[in-house]
Amino acid sequence: MIEKQLDTQWDSDLIQLYGQVRGRDLTSCIARAEKWLPQHPEDAQLLLTLGRLCLQQRLWGKAQIYLEASLSLVDQRAVRLELARLFEQTERWDEAMPHYRAAAEQVALRPATLAFDWRSAQLSSHSQYLDCPAKSLLPHAGEGRS
């Protein structure tokens, strides 16, 4: 359902959700997202999504290319964390640490009034496109946070 919506009307927030849906054939998801890339080569969220999908498939080289391309467009905390995880998975600890550090600095520098779970807000605004409850997509859904 997300794919049909994206084919009809592009939405960078929705493509981010596409990369977080679990339990699908990731190879076909990667192929579909790569077909969108020529029309949206400067979409940092699409590149992040492709990086995440490739990470899940253990396509380390492709994941790194997509994540670094996304980072070159917009310095996002999410991209920094995914790159750090990639480098950890490939036992490149020295390359992971600068990304963890940069991600932590981004959190420390943002105003306290913006410290809310933006993913929940975005998920709820696009929940009509999901076949499952939006909360199931969040990595820590249902866990109490302070």
Disulfide bonds with the S-S distance in Angstrom:
none
